[in-house]
């Protein structure tokens, strides 16, 4: 990863930074899987776990040719008035590394469905034995997106890893995030 593009959302009275970041990442998600084949990652310079906030900046990391190919698509359509998009820039020579990964927990509903589907419990047993209180809550910043498949709202929780010296190479998912098991890094500066 030798290059990056930085996009800053510009909130106003009609749209706050979270709303704009959700829309920006949704549009990026729609093209990443088709265009970049896991070769482009993202980072959030304004990430703040304490405030569960991703901030107002998104950096897209990759090779210069891959980023040029991505930006040749018209994926920012409808958001250009709400974003400030930098030119393609080289990654600073002294950049460290950090991963951003999607973090998921199984919901109580999914645990119940699985237990019934596997024949471990009946429907009534699953309702009584797997209580709503057993559901863990993630305290991480997230994107609020609409599923393209079933059109339901979903939260994509994002974990920020520690700063490290050396890159961990691999592929990214269609959100531009590492898989938590791999901890593939992007430049951090």
N, C-alpha and C positions, 0 to 999 in steps of 0.2 A: 504494500500500500504506500504509494508515493505521493498521492494527491488527495485533496479534499475540497468540498464545497460547503460553505456555511450559509444556512438560511436562518434568518431571524424573523419571527412573526411580529407583526406590528398591531398590537391590540388597539381598539378604539371603543367608542361608546356602544357600538352594535355587537362587537365580538371581543371576548376576553382572550388572554394568551392561551389558556387551556383549550378552549374551543378551537382556536386556530391551529394549535399544535396537533390536536386530534384529527382535524381535517387534513392537515399537511401529511401526517404519517399515514393516514388512510389512503390518500392518493399515491404516496410513495409505495406503500404495500401493494397496491394494484399493479404497479409496473416492475417492482424489484424481481419477483419470481419469474416473470416472463423475459426480462431483458438481461439481468445480470447473473443469473444462475448461481447464486450464493457467493459471488465475488465482491459484493459491496456491503459494508457495515456502517452502522450509525453510532453516534455518541451524542450525549446531551450535556454540554458544558455547564449549564445551570442546574444540573441535577441536585436536588436537596431532599434527602430521605426524611429529615426531621419535619419538613413541611409537606411531605409527600407531593413534591412538585418537580416536574421535568424541566422547568424554566422556559425561556422564550427562544432558545437557539437549538438548532439541529445541525450537526455536522454529518456529512455523507462522505465516507472514506472508500478509496479504491485506487486502481491505477488510472492514470490520466485518460487512457483510451476508453476504459469502461465507464468512467464518469461522463466523458463527452458523449458516449453512446446513450447513456441514461438521460442526459439533459437535452439531447436531440428530440426526445419524445416530448409531447405537449402535456405532461402530467401535472404541471402547475396551473393549468387552465382554471380560471375562476378564483385563484388565490394570489395572483400576481400583485394585486392592489393591497394585499394584506401581508406581504412578505418582502424582505430585502434579501436578495440572493447574490452571494459573492461570485466572482469569477473563479475558475479553476485555479487552485493554489497548490504549491508544493508543501508537503509536510515539513515542518521545521526539523533541522538536523538533530536537535537535542530532545526531540519528543520522547516521552516515556510511553508506556502501553497500559491499557485498561480494558476489561471486557464489560459489555452491557448485554445481559441475558434476560430472556423471558423466564418468568418464574410462575409456576402454576401449582395450585392445590386442587385436589378433587373435592367437589362439593358434596354435601350430605346427600343431596338428591342422586348424584352419580354413584355414591357408595351404596345407597339403597338399591338402585337399579341393578348394579353389578351383583350384589348379594342375592337378589331375587333371580336374576338371569342365570347365574351359575348354579342355582338350586340350593344354595347354602341356607337361605331363609325364605319363609313365605312373605307375601306382601305385608301382612299385619305384623309379623315378627320384625321385619326390617324397620317398620315405622316405630315400633316400641323399643327396639334394641339400639338403633342408630339415631340418637337424639340430635336435635338442631343445635344444642349447646356444644356438641363434639366438633363442630365445624371450626377450623382454625381460620383466623383472619390474617391476611398479609398486610404488613404496614410498610408498603413500598409505593413509590410513585407509579402511576399507571396511565395508559392511554385508554380512553373510552371510545370504542369503535363499534361499527355496525357490521355484523357478519354478512359477508356477501352471499353465503349459502342460505341460511334460514332467516336473515334480516333481523336477528335479535341483537340487542346491545350486549357487548362483552367488554370486560376489562382485561387489558394486556399489562400485567405487572412487570416492572423492569427493575432488575437488580444490577447495581453498579459494583464491579469488582475492585480490588485494591490496585494501586499503581504498581507496575512492575517494570523492570529494565528491558526485558527481551520479549519480542512478539511471540505469540502462540498462533500459529497459522492453521487455518481450516476454512470451513465454509459457514456462511450465515444463513439464517432462515429468511422467509419472505418479508419479514419486518426489518431486516438488516441487523438482527440481533444474534448473538451467539446462543448455542444450546448450552444450558447450564452445565451439562456433563463435560463439555469440551473447553469452555472458557476461552474461546478465540478472541484475541484482542484487536483493538483499533488504536491508532496513535492518540496520545493524550497530551495536550499542551495548553 
